């Protein structure tokens, strides 16, 4: 067997293994955009929760639709629209519990309350945002 053929085969194997192990390097701009999206999702999550607490205080129940929260204060809608964030609400237990899902480009967050108690707060692997204790 020719030594050049063995060397060529070795080079092909090394190149294949190296290529398989490479991860794409994210640019600084992409990382900054992801952090901005995470901050926006967190701001919307906190804003909707604050509005829900105000709605609960006035009506003794949580709102089950976004239009119901329209006059409960909060400035989260502008952020949600600007960053293309989707907000989903679900109430249960006669309106005494609610859960919100906030989704943006690759970033998800979930917050659930039963009464005033937070029973679920998931924001991926990042630290959770600070929530309001009351309206």
N, CA, C and O of each residue as an XYZ file, in Angstrom:
540
protein
N       0.848     -1.165      0.000
C       0.000      0.000      0.000
C       0.899      1.235      0.000
O       1.924      1.272      0.681
N       0.517      2.198     -0.738
C       1.295      3.416     -0.890
C       1.155      4.293      0.353
O       0.047      4.448      0.866
N       2.230      4.858      0.838
C       2.231      5.716      2.028
C       1.414      6.977      1.835
O       0.831      7.506      2.781
N       1.375      7.459      0.585
C       0.591      8.669      0.319
C      -0.893      8.411      0.484
O      -1.628      9.289      0.937
N      -1.338      7.238      0.129
C      -2.749      6.876      0.272
C      -3.122      6.771      1.747
O      -4.207      7.196      2.144
N      -2.237      6.211      2.557
C      -2.482      6.111      3.994
C      -2.540      7.516      4.603
O      -3.419      7.803      5.416
N      -1.612      8.387      4.213
C      -1.593      9.753      4.719
C      -2.860     10.499      4.308
O      -3.423     11.239      5.115
N      -3.309     10.323      3.092
C      -4.538     10.954      2.620
C      -5.743     10.459      3.427
O      -6.602     11.250      3.819
N      -5.799      9.167      3.668
C      -6.884      8.612      4.477
C      -6.867      9.168      5.888
O      -7.919      9.496      6.437
N      -5.693      9.277      6.477
C      -5.574      9.833      7.821
C      -6.041     11.291      7.854
O      -6.731     11.699      8.788
N      -5.673     12.062      6.856
C      -6.081     13.472      6.791
C      -7.602     13.579      6.676
O      -8.208     14.430      7.326
N      -8.217     12.739      5.867
C      -9.676     12.764      5.705
C     -10.368     12.426      7.023
O     -11.360     13.062      7.378
N      -9.863     11.442      7.743
C     -10.463     11.057      9.027
C     -10.326     12.192     10.035
O     -11.295     12.528     10.715
N      -9.147     12.785     10.142
C      -8.928     13.893     11.078
C      -9.821     15.079     10.708
O     -10.404     15.702     11.596
N      -9.940     15.397      9.446
C     -10.787     16.509      9.012
C     -12.256     16.231      9.347
O     -12.971     17.131      9.786
N     -12.698     15.011      9.146
C     -14.079     14.652      9.469
C     -14.376     14.761     10.956
O     -15.417     15.295     11.339
N     -13.480     14.264     11.798
C     -13.673     14.341     13.245
C     -13.655     15.797     13.705
O     -14.473     16.202     14.531
N     -12.728     16.575     13.173
C     -12.626     17.986     13.547
C     -13.881     18.745     13.138
O     -14.400     19.534     13.929
N     -14.371     18.534     11.955
C     -15.572     19.207     11.476
C     -16.777     18.839     12.319
O     -17.600     19.704     12.619
N     -16.901     17.604     12.701
C     -18.039     17.155     13.498
C     -18.047     17.792     14.879
O     -19.113     18.037     15.445
N     -16.876     18.059     15.421
C     -16.781     18.615     16.768
C     -16.845     20.138     16.816
O     -16.880     20.712     17.905
N     -16.861     20.783     15.702
C     -16.908     22.243     15.690
C     -18.321     22.726     15.979
O     -19.289     22.202     15.428
N     -18.433     23.716     16.837
C     -19.704     24.370     17.083
C     -19.628     25.748     16.457
O     -18.576     26.387     16.489
N     -20.725     26.208     15.891
C     -20.678     27.542     15.300
C     -20.425     28.593     16.376
O     -20.986     28.524     17.470
N     -19.608     29.526     16.068
C     -19.293     30.602     17.006
C     -20.330     31.697     16.819
O     -20.540     32.194     15.712
N     -20.980     32.068     17.935
C     -21.982     33.128     17.858
C     -21.286     34.472     17.859
O     -20.311     34.694     18.578
N     -21.798     35.343     17.054
C     -21.227     36.686     17.013
C     -21.663     37.460     18.249
O     -22.629     37.094     18.918
N     -20.947     38.523     18.537
C     -21.295     39.367     19.684
C     -22.676     39.977     19.486
O     -23.416     40.155     20.454
N     -23.028     40.295     18.260
C     -24.342     40.869     17.968
C     -25.462     39.879     18.234
O     -26.512     40.254     18.756
N     -25.249     38.619     17.880
C     -26.269     37.597     18.124
C     -26.457     37.355     19.612
O     -27.583     37.182     20.078
N     -25.369     37.342     20.353
C     -25.456     37.159     21.806
C     -26.163     38.348     22.458
O     -26.965     38.166     23.374
N     -25.874     39.547     21.994
C     -26.533     40.741     22.542
C     -28.017     40.739     22.211
O     -28.840     41.130     23.039
N     -28.362     40.302     21.009
C     -29.776     40.234     20.623
C     -30.523     39.208     21.471
O     -31.674     39.433     21.845
N     -29.882     38.095     21.774
C     -30.515     37.078     22.617
C     -30.725     37.611     24.037
O     -31.778     37.388     24.636
N     -29.734     38.306     24.569
C     -29.890     38.891     25.912
C     -30.999     39.942     25.932
O     -31.757     40.024     26.898
N     -31.096     40.737     24.881
C     -32.156     41.748     24.798
C     -33.525     41.075     24.751
O     -34.475     41.549     25.374
N     -33.624     39.968     24.013
C     -34.882     39.228     23.936
C     -35.238     38.636     25.303
O     -36.403     38.653     25.701
N     -34.252     38.120     26.012
C     -34.497     37.578     27.353
C     -34.989     38.665     28.300
O     -35.925     38.443     29.068
N     -34.363     39.843     28.248
C     -34.799     40.955     29.098
C     -36.219     41.386     28.756
O     -37.009     41.702     29.646
N     -36.540     41.398     27.470
C     -37.887     41.789     27.043
C     -38.923     40.777     27.520
O     -39.986     41.164     28.008
N     -38.624     39.482     27.384
C     -39.546     38.447     27.856
C     -39.749     38.576     29.356
O     -40.877     38.473     29.837
N     -38.683     38.796     30.096
C     -38.797     38.960     31.550
C     -39.624     40.194     31.905
O     -40.443     40.148     32.823
N     -39.415     41.295     31.186
C     -40.173     42.523     31.455
C     -41.661     42.312     31.194
O     -42.500     42.791     31.957
N     -41.990     41.604     30.127
C     -43.392     41.323     29.821
C     -43.974     40.393     30.880
O     -45.096     40.608     31.339
N     -43.241     39.379     31.266
C     -43.687     38.443     32.302
C     -44.024     39.192     33.588
O     -45.079     38.966     34.181
N     -43.136     40.077     34.018
C     -43.335     40.851     35.244
C     -44.485     41.850     35.069
O     -45.285     42.040     35.986
N     -44.568     42.480     33.908
C     -45.635     43.454     33.662
C     -47.019     42.826     33.663
O     -47.953     43.375     34.246
N     -47.152     41.681     33.015
C     -48.444     40.989     33.007
C     -48.798     40.532     34.417
O     -49.954     40.635     34.827
N     -47.829     40.037     35.151
C     -48.094     39.597     36.518
C     -48.557     40.769     37.383
O     -49.497     40.629     38.165
N     -47.906     41.914     37.247
C     -48.301     43.104     38.007
C     -49.738     43.504     37.656
O     -50.528     43.823     38.544
N     -50.073     43.487     36.372
C     -51.438     43.810     35.949
C     -52.432     42.793     36.498
O     -53.537     43.161     36.896
N     -52.052     41.522     36.522
C     -52.924     40.487     37.076
C     -53.178     40.734     38.569
O     -54.303     40.577     39.042
N     -52.150     41.113     39.294
C     -52.320     41.392     40.723
C     -53.258     42.580     40.950
O     -54.055     42.573     41.888
N     -53.164     43.593     40.095
C     -54.086     44.734     40.194
C     -55.518     44.316     39.845
O     -56.476     44.740     40.492
N     -55.643     43.498     38.838
C     -56.964     42.994     38.440
C     -57.559     42.158     39.574
O     -58.746     42.272     39.881
N     -56.742     41.331     40.182
C     -57.193     40.506     41.306
C     -57.663     41.370     42.469
O     -58.679     41.074     43.097
N     -56.933     42.427     42.752
C     -57.307     43.305     43.860
C     -58.658     43.976     43.615
O     -59.465     44.103     44.535
N     -58.906     44.409     42.368
C     -60.159     45.107     42.060
C     -61.347     44.179     41.883
O     -62.467     44.529     42.254
N     -61.115     42.994     41.318
C     -62.240     42.131     40.946
C     -62.294     40.796     41.679
O     -63.214     40.006     41.464
N     -61.327     40.542     42.533
C     -61.251     39.299     43.320
C     -61.121     38.053     42.448
O     -61.483     36.953     42.865
N     -60.611     38.232     41.252
C     -60.363     37.118     40.333
C     -59.265     37.542     39.358
O     -59.067     38.733     39.119
N     -58.565     36.578     38.807
C     -57.562     36.879     37.786
C     -58.227     36.994     36.425
O     -59.235     36.335     36.169
N     -57.677     37.818     35.557
C     -58.172     37.967     34.189
C     -57.751     36.755     33.369
O     -56.650     36.229     33.534
N     -58.640     36.321     32.486
C     -58.301     35.156     31.655
C     -58.003     35.521     30.206
O     -57.711     34.641     29.396
N     -58.073     36.806     29.870
C     -57.728     37.239     28.515
C     -56.894     38.510     28.585
O     -56.975     39.259     29.559
N     -56.106     38.748     27.570
C     -55.293     39.954     27.517
C     -56.153     41.215     27.412
O     -55.826     42.207     28.063
N     -57.234     41.229     26.630
C     -58.067     42.430     26.615
C     -58.634     42.783     27.990
O     -58.844     43.959     28.286
N     -58.879     41.793     28.819
C     -59.369     42.069     30.170
C     -58.346     42.859     30.973
O     -58.714     43.640     31.851
N     -57.079     42.665     30.683
C     -56.013     43.365     31.413
C     -55.694     44.742     30.845
O     -54.870     45.466     31.404
N     -56.330     45.106     29.753
C     -55.974     46.335     29.048
C     -56.015     47.576     29.936
O     -55.210     48.489     29.750
N     -56.930     47.626     30.891
C     -57.065     48.811     31.725
C     -56.566     48.577     33.148
O     -56.925     49.315     34.065
N     -55.740     47.552     33.328
C     -55.203     47.244     34.657
C     -53.818     47.817     34.871
O     -53.127     47.438     35.816
N     -53.418     48.701     34.028
C     -52.094     49.302     34.174
C     -51.033     48.442     33.519
O     -51.332     47.403     32.930
N     -49.834     48.869     33.623
C     -48.723     48.126     33.032
C     -48.386     48.669     31.654
O     -49.248     49.174     30.935
N     -47.144     48.556     31.313
C     -46.659     49.061     30.032
C     -45.963     47.947     29.262
O     -44.997     48.189     28.539
N     -46.452     46.752     29.419
C     -45.813     45.586     28.825
C     -46.163     45.388     27.358
O     -45.393     44.766     26.626
N     -47.306     45.903     26.909
C     -47.736     45.633     25.527
C     -46.794     46.246     24.503
O     -46.533     45.626     23.472
N     -46.285     47.423     24.749
C     -45.362     48.038     23.810
C     -44.107     47.178     23.657
O     -43.617     46.971     22.546
N     -43.595     46.681     24.777
C     -42.421     45.802     24.735
C     -42.752     44.509     24.004
O     -41.956     44.023     23.201
N     -43.921     43.955     24.282
C     -44.334     42.698     23.637
C     -44.444     42.868     22.120
O     -44.004     42.005     21.361
N     -45.022     43.963     21.692
C     -45.176     44.207     20.252
C     -43.822     44.459     19.603
O     -43.523     43.916     18.540
N     -43.009     45.282     20.247
C     -41.701     45.630     19.695
C     -40.805     44.403     19.524
O     -40.057     44.312     18.550
N     -40.878     43.460     20.467
C     -40.012     42.279     20.424
C     -40.729     41.025     19.920
O     -40.187     39.923     19.998
N     -41.936     41.194     19.408
C     -42.733     40.078     18.863
C     -42.880     38.948     19.882
O     -42.535     37.795     19.623
N     -43.397     39.320     21.037
C     -43.570     38.376     22.136
C     -45.034     37.967     22.213
O     -45.929     38.809     22.150
N     -45.266     36.679     22.347
C     -46.606     36.114     22.455
C     -46.921     35.861     23.929
O     -46.097     35.311     24.660
N     -48.110     36.262     24.356
C     -48.537     36.093     25.746
C     -49.797     35.243     25.757
O     -50.758     35.540     25.047
N     -49.794     34.193     26.558
C     -50.966     33.332     26.701
C     -51.339     33.262     28.176
O     -50.483     33.035     29.030
N     -52.627     33.459     28.470
C     -53.130     33.371     29.842
C     -54.095     32.212     29.972
O     -54.808     31.863     29.031
N     -54.103     31.622     31.158
C     -55.058     30.560     31.477
C     -55.405     30.685     32.956
O     -54.514     30.701     33.806
N     -56.687     30.773     33.262
C     -57.109     30.827     34.657
C     -57.735     29.499     35.050
O     -58.207     28.738     34.206
N     -57.728     29.243     36.342
C     -58.355     28.025     36.865
C     -58.830     28.311     38.279
O     -58.626     29.403     38.810
N     -59.457     27.325     38.870
C     -59.923     27.417     40.254
C     -60.844     28.620     40.448
O     -60.729     29.361     41.425
N     -61.764     28.797     39.489
C     -62.720     29.896     39.583
C     -62.080     31.271     39.502
O     -62.615     32.231     40.056
N     -60.949     31.384     38.823
C     -60.261     32.657     38.682
C     -59.311     32.976     39.820
O     -58.732     34.062     39.852
N     -59.137     32.047     40.759
C     -58.218     32.288     41.882
C     -56.787     31.893     41.543
O     -55.871     32.200     42.305
N     -56.580     31.226     40.427
C     -55.244     30.835     39.967
C     -55.095     31.241     38.505
O     -56.068     31.279     37.752
N     -53.884     31.538     38.128
C     -53.637     31.809     36.715
C     -52.239     31.365     36.335
O     -51.361     31.202     37.182
N     -52.056     31.171     35.030
C     -50.753     30.812     34.480
C     -50.560     31.604     33.206
O     -51.468     31.715     32.382
N     -49.377     32.147     33.054
C     -49.052     32.860     31.819
C     -47.832     32.233     31.170
O     -46.885     31.829     31.844
N     -47.874     32.160     29.851
C     -46.742     31.704     29.044
C     -46.335     32.888     28.181
O     -47.168     33.481     27.495
N     -45.069     33.225     28.218
C     -44.541     34.318     27.418
C     -43.465     33.730     26.520
O     -42.520     33.098     26.991
N     -43.623     33.950     25.210
C     -42.695     33.364     24.244
C     -42.194     34.428     23.281
O     -42.970     35.204     22.723
N     -40.901     34.444     23.103
C     -40.269     35.306     22.115
C     -39.253     34.486     21.363
O     -39.062     33.309     21.670
N     -38.607     35.064     20.403
C     -37.661     34.374     19.528
C     -36.681     33.493     20.308
O     -35.605     33.948     20.697
N     -37.049     32.257     20.531
C     -36.171     31.304     21.199
C     -36.131     31.421     22.710
O     -35.346     30.726     23.356
N     -36.956     32.279     23.292
C     -36.956     32.486     24.740
C     -38.373     32.257     25.255
O     -39.325     32.860     24.760
N     -38.506     31.391     26.239
C     -39.804     31.084     26.839
C     -39.759     31.332     28.335
O     -38.713     31.207     28.971
N     -40.923     31.689     28.890
C     -41.039     31.868     30.335
C     -42.456     31.493     30.750
O     -43.408     31.686     29.995
N     -42.583     30.956     31.959
C     -43.880     30.559     32.509
C     -43.958     31.049     33.949
O     -43.006     30.928     34.720
N     -45.117     31.606     34.290
C     -45.373     32.045     35.656
C     -46.779     31.618     36.025
O     -47.725     31.852     35.273
N     -46.918     30.988     37.190
C     -48.234     30.582     37.674
C     -48.391     31.024     39.120
O     -47.462     30.933     39.922
N     -49.576     31.501     39.430
C     -49.914     31.892     40.800
C     -51.199     31.195     41.221
O     -52.107     30.966     40.421
N     -51.238     30.871     42.490
C     -52.472     30.417     43.144
C     -52.693     31.410     44.275
O     -51.933     31.446     45.244
N     -53.739     32.212     44.140
C     -53.882     33.332     45.063
C     -52.723     34.276     44.819
O     -52.456     34.651     43.678
N     -52.036     34.663     45.874
C     -50.864     35.528     45.722
C     -49.555     34.751     45.672
O     -48.492     35.328     45.440
N     -49.634     33.434     45.891
C     -48.428     32.604     45.932
C     -47.964     32.217     44.537
O     -48.759     31.776     43.707
N     -46.679     32.383     44.287
C     -46.088     31.925     43.031
C     -45.864     30.418     43.159
O     -45.117     29.972     44.030
N     -46.510     29.638     42.294
C     -46.368     28.185     42.354
C     -45.488     27.644     41.230
O     -45.081     26.483     41.259
N     -45.196     28.488     40.241
C     -44.325     28.055     39.144
C     -43.694     29.288     38.509
O     -44.382     30.251     38.172
N     -42.399     29.243     38.355
C     -41.674     30.312     37.680
C     -40.510     29.670     36.941
O     -39.525     29.250     37.549
N     -40.638     29.602     35.627
C     -39.605     28.998     34.787
C     -39.177     30.004     33.728
O     -40.001     30.525     32.976
N     -37.886     30.267     33.683
C     -37.355     31.206     32.697
C     -36.150     30.622     31.965
O     -35.272     31.361     31.519
N     -36.110     29.336     31.846
C     -34.964     28.702     31.214
C     -33.814     28.619     32.201
O     -34.046     28.509     33.405
N     -32.619     28.668     31.732
C     -31.460     28.535     32.603
C     -30.975     29.845     33.197
O     -29.938     29.869     33.860
N     -31.693     30.925     32.980
C     -31.242     32.217     33.500
C     -31.888     32.523     34.846
O     -32.879     31.888     35.207
N     -31.348     33.480     35.594
C     -31.945     33.835     36.887
C     -33.342     34.419     36.686
O     -33.564     35.174     35.740
N     -34.285     34.077     37.568
C     -35.654     34.590     37.402
C     -35.732     36.088     37.705
O     -34.962     36.600     38.518
N     -36.659     36.785     37.055
C     -36.818     38.210     37.349
C     -37.475     38.415     38.701
O     -38.093     37.503     39.251
N     -37.337     39.607     39.225
C     -37.966     39.950     40.507
C     -39.425     40.296     40.253
O     -39.735     41.173     39.447
N     -40.315     39.599     40.947
C     -41.754     39.810     40.787
C     -42.287     40.742     41.859
O     -41.712     40.860     42.941
N     -43.392     41.402     41.544
C     -44.054     42.248     42.525
C     -44.816     41.365     43.515
O     -45.330     40.309     43.147
N     -44.883     41.802     44.758
C     -45.605     41.049     45.774
C     -47.081     41.428     45.773
O     -47.926     40.636     46.190
N     -47.393     42.627     45.310
C     -48.779     43.082     45.259
C     -48.900     44.187     44.224
O     -47.915     44.621     43.627
N     -50.138     44.631     44.026
C     -50.418     45.688     43.046
C     -49.882     47.012     43.548
O     -50.016     48.030     42.868
